[in-house]
Structure formats: structure tokens, C-alpha cells
Amino acid sequence: MMKIRSFIEDTMEEVKKCSWPTKDQLFESTLLVLIVLVVLTVFVAAVDQILFFFVRLLTA
């Protein structure tokens, strides 16, 4: 039981040492991730459609 308690206390000390992002930084990072996700989704969909077109030409 003492090992578990010691582990939790050590973990809490380490968490306090971390530097957490501000709300603005978190918002900007989230927005960036969403934009990149949309761009990559469009890119993959476009490549998929192009490859589908060529496969149809080869198998028709």
C-alpha cells in the first residue's frame, strides 16, 4: 500500500512541474489540427477518386 501511495505522490509532484498550455495556445493548436485534418481528408479523397478513375479505365 505504501508503494502505491508513494507512486501517486511522486506522480503528482511531476505533474506540478509540467508547463501547461494557455487557453489561447490550446485553441490555436486545436484549430491547426482540424485544418490539417480537413486538408489531408480532401487530399486523400482526391487521390482515391483519381486512382478509381484509372482503375475503371484499365478494367473497362
Secondary structure as UniProt FT lines:
FT   HELIX           2..17
FT   HELIX           23..59
//
